[in-house]
Amino acid sequence: MEEDLSRLKIEKSPVSIKAGRRKKLIYFIVALIILALVGILYFGGILRPAVQVEVANVVQMYPSQTFTLLNASGYVVAQRKASVASKVTGLLVSVSVEEGSYVKKGQIIAQLENDDVMAAKKQAEANVNVARFCLVSTRWTSIYLHFKRKKKRNESNFNFNSSNAKFSVSLLKSIV
């Protein structure tokens, strides 16, 4: 029985110690690879949190409305009788004179927003260009049809003349 107990001895050989260190090294390398993979996925954008988006309402405004402190309608009244009028309607963008100041003929005293007028002007210019194109196109079509009719008439005259020439040649041959 003593023999049996002596056999139960635990041996601490260098081989068994190295096996434990190898497992730790393998675990460390696997953890390092996993950490590197997570870092690559995070910096690649796959594991990043979603970007926060702020929602805002969009409203169409005239540029003059952003600087408006007061909106009012009314008339400019001079101390002396003066006639001030605009050919178009629009929002007042700026007033270049103050009440009581002297003005000269041709001086700009106020400016109106002119986006609508400029758009109408561009539309009218485009319409004029379309009308010019239609006129030129019609002229070319008319010229083409005129030459086509003239060519057809010339071809029919040629056919008539060639048949007359054949008749004359046959008549001459019969006489001679």
C-alpha positions in Angstrom: 0.0 0.0 0.0 2.9 2.3 0.6 4.0 1.7 -2.9 0.7 2.8 -4.1 0.9 6.0 -2.2 4.3 6.8 -3.5 3.0 6.6 -7.0 0.4 9.2 -6.3 3.0 11.9 -6.1 2.5 15.1 -8.2 5.5 15.8 -10.4 6.2 19.4 -11.2 8.1 19.0 -14.4 9.0 21.9 -16.7 6.7 20.5 -19.4 3.5 20.9 -17.4 4.4 24.5 -16.5 5.0 25.4 -20.1 1.5 24.0 -21.0 -0.2 26.4 -18.6 1.8 29.4 -20.0 0.9 28.4 -23.5 -2.8 28.5 -22.7 -2.4 32.0 -21.2 -0.5 33.1 -24.2 -3.1 31.8 -26.6 -5.9 33.5 -24.5 -3.9 36.7 -24.6 -3.4 36.6 -28.4 -7.1 35.7 -29.0 -8.2 38.7 -26.7 -5.7 41.0 -28.6 -7.1 39.9 -32.0 -10.7 40.4 -30.8 -9.8 43.8 -29.4 -8.1 44.8 -32.7 -11.1 43.5 -34.7 -13.5 45.6 -32.5 -11.3 48.6 -33.0 -11.2 48.2 -36.8 -15.0 47.8 -36.9 -15.5 50.9 -34.6 -13.2 53.2 -36.6 -14.5 51.8 -39.9 -17.9 53.1 -38.9 -19.7 49.8 -38.5 -19.9 49.9 -34.6 -20.2 53.6 -34.2 -23.4 55.0 -32.8 -25.8 56.7 -35.2 -25.3 60.3 -36.0 -27.7 62.6 -34.2 -29.9 64.5 -36.7 -31.6 67.8 -35.9 -34.9 68.4 -37.7 -35.9 71.9 -38.7 -38.8 73.5 -40.5 -38.0 75.3 -43.8 -39.9 78.4 -44.6 -39.6 80.5 -47.8 -38.8 84.1 -47.0 -37.9 87.2 -48.9 -34.4 88.4 -48.1 -35.9 91.7 -46.8 -38.0 89.8 -44.2 -34.9 88.6 -42.3 -33.9 92.2 -41.5 -37.4 93.6 -41.0 -38.0 95.3 -37.7 -41.3 96.8 -38.6 -43.8 96.0 -41.4 -46.1 98.9 -42.3 -48.0 100.2 -45.3 -48.5 103.9 -46.0 -47.7 106.9 -48.2 -44.7 109.2 -48.4 -45.9 112.7 -47.9 -43.7 115.6 -48.7 -43.8 119.1 -47.3 -44.1 120.4 -50.9 -46.2 118.6 -53.4 -44.1 115.7 -54.8 -45.3 112.8 -56.9 -43.5 109.5 -56.0 -44.7 106.3 -57.7 -43.5 102.9 -58.7 -44.3 101.2 -62.0 -44.4 97.8 -60.2 -45.6 96.6 -56.8 -43.2 95.0 -54.3 -41.7 94.9 -50.9 -39.7 98.0 -49.8 -36.0 96.9 -49.5 -34.4 100.2 -48.5 -35.2 103.9 -48.1 -32.2 106.1 -49.0 -33.5 109.5 -47.7 -34.9 110.7 -44.5 -37.9 112.9 -43.9 -37.1 116.5 -44.6 -33.9 115.8 -46.7 -33.4 117.5 -50.0 -33.5 115.2 -53.1 -32.4 115.8 -56.7 -34.0 114.7 -59.9 -33.1 111.1 -60.7 -31.8 110.4 -57.2 -32.9 107.0 -55.9 -35.0 107.5 -52.8 -36.2 103.9 -52.2 -35.7 100.4 -53.6 -38.3 97.7 -54.1 -37.6 94.0 -54.2 -37.5 93.1 -57.9 -37.2 89.3 -58.0 -40.7 88.9 -59.5 -40.1 91.6 -62.1 -36.7 90.1 -63.1 -38.4 86.6 -63.5 -41.1 88.1 -65.7 -38.4 89.9 -67.8 -36.5 86.7 -68.3 -39.7 84.9 -69.2 -40.6 87.6 -71.8 -37.0 87.3 -73.2 -37.4 83.5 -73.5 -40.8 84.0 -75.3 -39.2 86.4 -77.7 -36.4 83.9 -78.5 -39.0 81.1 -79.1 -40.9 83.4 -81.4 -37.7 84.2 -83.3 -36.9 80.5 -83.6 -40.4 79.8 -84.9 -40.1 82.6 -87.5 -36.7 81.4 -88.8 -38.0 77.8 -88.8 -41.0 78.9 -90.8 -38.9 80.8 -93.3 -36.6 77.8 -93.9 -39.6 75.5 -94.3 -41.1 77.9 -96.8 -37.8 78.1 -98.8 -37.5 74.3 -98.7 -41.0 73.9 -100.1 -40.5 76.5 -102.8 -37.4 74.8 -104.1 -39.1 71.4 -103.9 -42.0 72.7 -106.1 -39.5 74.3 -108.5 -37.5 71.1 -108.8 -40.7 69.1 -109.5 -41.7 71.6 -112.1 -38.2 71.5 -113.7 -38.3 67.7 -113.8 -41.7 67.6 -115.5 -40.4 70.2 -118.1 -37.4 68.0 -118.6 -39.5 65.0 -119.2 -41.7 66.9 -121.6 -38.7 68.3 -123.5 -37.0 64.9 -123.7 -40.1 63.3 -125.2 -40.3 66.2 -127.7 -36.7 65.6 -128.6 -37.3 61.9 -129.2 -40.3 62.7 -131.4 -38.2 65.2 -133.4 -35.4 62.7 -133.9 -37.8 60.0 -135.0 -39.4 62.5 -137.4 -36.1 63.4 -138.9 -35.1 59.8 -139.4 -38.3 59.1 -141.2 -37.8 62.1 -143.5 -34.2 61.2 -144.3 
